[in-house]
Amino acid sequence: CWGYGWTGELGNGATDSSSVPVSVQGLLDAKDISVSIAGGPGLGHVCAAKANGNAVCWGSNGFGELGDGSVMSASAPVAVFGLSGVATIDAGRSQSCALINDGTVRCWGSGGDGALGNGQEADSDLPVQVSGITDGVLLEAGYGFACVATATNDIRCWGRNTLGQLGNGNTNNSTQPVLVQRFW
């Protein structure tokens, strides 16, 4: 990783920025990696899915977006608590989500506007299951919202919807996945 490192975003055990790539401590078997879309220095986090199906995150952790049961930032990877069978992972602004091999989705971090998809607007520093998703195949997390494509060719989104980003024809936030209106 390279760039801002103020809260450990580079994962090398330090909080210095770097204009050249540095090695992430102990991460030798990543199969997927995602960098948050944070709005400035000291706000970012990174998550990686490992080949063994576990996940790690590092960087800023003010809302629990590292998923390790704390709100302490980490300058080296920490294990996301209780996750196994991770297929892919995606870091949103202040939340993170993982698609599990069984088609379910887990999210953690900022739950404002329903970004965790579990029917609540509460933050969680541990992964929680997204309501009603059992056949996910593709996952994307954004600025306070997330979407999953399903095996039945539907797209379901949850969280912030102030600009209609959930695609369901209104601008109401949703704490649970809603069906994106079909255009095809």
RAQUISUL-V637205 format. One record per backbone hydrogen bond with DSSP energy under -1.0 kcal/mol. CO is the residue of the C=O (numbers start at 1). NH is the residue of the N-H. E is the energy in kcal/mol with one decimal. If there is no record, write none. Layout:
BEGIN
co nh e
CO NH E
CO NH E
END
This chain:
BEGIN
co nh e
1 22 -2.5
3 18 -2.3
5 8 -2.1
8 11 -1.9
11 25 -2.8
18 3 -3.4
24 27 -1.3
26 28 -1.0
29 51 -2.7
32 49 -2.4
34 47 -2.4
40 43 -1.5
44 60 -3.1
45 36 -2.9
46 58 -2.3
47 34 -2.7
48 56 -2.4
49 31 -3.1
49 32 -1.4
50 53 -2.3
53 86 -2.8
54 50 -3.1
55 80 -2.7
56 48 -3.1
57 78 -2.6
58 46 -2.7
59 74 -2.0
61 64 -1.0
64 67 -1.9
67 81 -2.7
74 59 -2.9
75 13 -3.5
78 57 -2.2
80 83 -1.2
85 101 -3.4
88 99 -2.2
90 97 -2.6
94 110 -2.9
95 92 -3.0
96 108 -2.3
97 90 -2.9
98 106 -2.3
99 87 -3.1
99 88 -1.3
100 103 -2.6
103 136 -2.8
104 100 -3.0
105 130 -2.9
106 98 -3.0
107 128 -2.7
108 96 -2.7
109 124 -2.3
111 114 -2.2
112 115 -1.3
114 117 -2.0
117 131 -2.7
124 109 -3.5
125 69 -2.5
128 107 -2.5
135 151 -2.4
138 149 -2.5
140 147 -2.9
142 93 -1.6
142 144 -1.7
144 160 -2.9
145 142 -3.8
146 158 -2.2
147 140 -2.4
148 156 -2.7
149 137 -3.2
149 138 -1.3
150 153 -1.7
154 150 -2.8
155 180 -3.1
156 148 -2.8
157 178 -2.9
158 146 -2.0
159 174 -2.1
161 164 -1.9
164 167 -1.8
167 181 -2.8
174 159 -3.3
175 119 -3.0
178 157 -2.3
END
